[in-house]
Each structure stands twice: as structure tokens, then as C-alpha cells.
Amino acid sequence: MTARPLALVTGASRGIGAAIARALAPDHSLLLGGRDVDTLHAAADRLPDARAWPVELTDPTALAAATSGIPALDVLVHSAGTAEVGPLTEATAERWRATFELNVVAVAELTRLLLPALRQARGHVVLINSGQGRAASPGWGPYAASKFALRAYADVLRGEEQTSGLRVTTVYPGRTDTDMQKAVRRDEGGDYRPEDYLTPDSVAKAVRAAVTADPDAHLTEVVIRPR
């Protein structure tokens, strides 16, 4: 029996990350990354071949320990992230650091630690970015800046790993119906209308399309917007 490819999805306890895990579940073994241990275990129990992978992504020591037992990895999906809105005059240094620590530094470090495993499998890195990573809007300063940095990171990784066979895809979803989006709308002071947004499953299907593309195809960027 052929072993199923292995995918690690961060932020897999809810929202887009959970939807991506469900989309990959039919033909992948899964490591579900996140902080909420109970939620991760419950999610793993609902999928055919999944296990919880709880780790604090901003803790380099914990991250090194958690990745040490992964010799080969076919897919790494970076879905974990944080977002707050507000004017630049209210964006403290602490908020800038916290945003970049999770949205950029943790992504770079987790990928660095897993590059040998990804190269071994000629694998695929998927980075969930944002529309704010292509065109920044007022009120989104630290978040948009972190997503522009994530875009640059993906471009450099793709170029440096071209000879290893690694595929790198950046996905730019528009506003999506998630708990994070609800918190953002509260901060913005606007009404929350789920029908105005993408569903997490729609984003997950785009990720699956990139991951399951034919071997000769490399979907480098995917832009998704609500209709």
C-alpha cells in the first residue's frame, strides 16, 4: 500500500486552516497545528488520518522540538496568523512586534526547520496571505506590512528553492467568513454580513487545486475575491 503524502497545516483548529485540513484529508495524512490542544484533538478525530500537532509557533525552542521528528513532508500550509485594525497612531511597537512575530518570523523559522523534510519529498509550501498583502488600506498598517513581508519571503523562497523542486504558492484571499473577520468587523465598527464574504471552504478548494496540480504545473500565486 502506497503511503499517503503528509501535510502539516498551521492554524488548523478553526477558520481557513480547518477548512484546508478537511480539503486535504481525502488523500493526505495530516498534522494539525495550533495552540488549542482540545480543539485540535477533536478536529483530528473527525478526519480519517490526522493527528494534533500542538505548538507555540513563536517559541523557537518548542518549534525545533516539534519539527525534529519529521523526516519528509509533502505539504506545509501556513494558515496561522493574527490581525488587528486601527490607525497607525495607535499601533504600538508591541503590536508591530507581535504581528510580525506570528505572521512572518514564525513562518520563516518553521519553513527553515522543515526545509530538509520538504526537499526530501520535493514538497510544496503554501502561504495564506491576504488582499492586504497586495494593496494596503488605511487602518491595516502592521497587518498589511506583515503580509507584504510574507509575499517577499515567498518570492525569495521560490527562487532559492527552484533547483530543489520545491513548489511555493501564495494565496491571497479576500475577506473570509471567519472568527478573525468577526473580530475585525467589531474593531471597524461595521455590521457583519457573512454573505458578503468568501467561505473558508472556497479558500481551501483553491489551496487543494494548487497542491494537487499536475507535476509540471506550479501555481505561484492565487488571488480569490468574493463575488
CORKAFEN-V355958 format. One record per backbone hydrogen bond with DSSP energy under -1.0 kcal/mol. CO is the residue of the C=O (numbers start at 1). NH is the residue of the N-H. Records with the same first field share a line. If there is no record, write none. Layout:
CO->NH ; NH
This chain:
5->29
6->74 ; 75
7->31
8->77
9->33
14->18
15->19
16->20
17->21
18->22
19->23
20->24
21->25
24->27
29->7
30->51
31->9
32->53
33->12
34->55
35->37
36->40
37->41
38->42
39->43
40->44
41->45
44->47
49->30
51->32
56->59
59->63
60->64
61->65
62->66
63->67
67->70
74->124
75->8
76->126
77->10
78->128
87->90
88->91
90->92
92->96
93->97
94->98
95->99
96->100
97->101
98->102
99->103
100->104 ; 105
101->106
104->108
105->109
106->110
107->111
108->112
109->113
110->114
111->115
114->118
115->119
116->120
117->73 ; 121
118->123
119->122
123->167
124->76
125->169
126->78
127->171
130->133
131->134 ; 135
137->140
139->86
140->144
141->145
142->146
143->147
144->148
145->149
146->150
147->151
148->152
149->153
150->154
151->155
152->156
153->157
154->158
155->159
156->160
157->161
161->166
167->125
169->127
170->222
171->129
172->224
173->131
175->198
176->178
178->182
179->183
180->184
181->185
182->186
183->187
184->188
185->189 ; 190
193->196
194->197
198->177
199->203
200->204
201->205
202->206
203->207
204->208
205->209
206->210
207->211
208->212
214->217
218->220
220->170
222->172
224->174
